[in-house]
Amino acid sequence: DQQVKQNSPSLSVQEGRISILNCDYTNSMFDYFLWYKKYPAEGPTFLISISSIKDKNEDGRFTVFLNKSAKHLSLHIVPSQPGDSAVYFCAAWGGRDDKIIFGKGTRLHILP
Amino acid sequence: KAGVTQTPRYLIKTRGQQVTLSCSPISGHRSVSWYQQTPGQGLQFLFEYFSETQRNKGNFPGRFSGRQFSNSRSEMNVSTLELGDSALYLCASSATGGLSEQFFGPGTRLTVL
């Protein structure tokens, strides 16, 4: 029973264009969402987060949008750069258990 | 400030053996969480320790156990290894757990033959 779903295992985007990574969740009790980025041979690093009381949070080239009614969030990267090529994990916190639940990740390839 | 360190970085074991992985959190952090990453399952939560007590536990069998010492260093033990235990094991430290930001270590890649 996957509570956090990233349905696209991989995504390829041209350098300079917008990358949009999607994430769906099933537990309406989740009230805090995070995105992590992971390079090979390294641990995930925190990228950006959003609280359920907001619908948008922006940090430089990264913007996260939250649609609570659809239980959907997305990460937008504009403009995409070669260094953005990595695996991106969506994560959610809240609900009955005080722990972070991760999605399976989406591998982003930025094409030259 | 030194980051999260995990030892060893790579490990090869055979089925039936047991293994102990170690994690040293960022100085001052009291929460250590362990995750298993496999290609098919992504990042799955194993357990969290806070001030030497297990505070949360994921859905893993009892072969997976852990502990935390008074200096916040944590160990994870897997007994009676199975082929399916081959994975990257990540440890994350945070100041207080919960919503406080997690910092991940580089992971220990365990291969079970």
Interface residues (C-beta under 8 A of the other chain):
Chain A: Q6 Y32 Y36 A41 E42 G43 P44 T45 F46 F89 A91 W93 D97 D98 K99 I100 I101 F102 G103 K104 G105
Chain B: V4 S33 Y35 G40 Q41 G42 L43 Q44 F45 E48 R55 N56 G58 L90 A92 G97 G98 L99 E101 Q102 F103 F104 G105 P106 G107
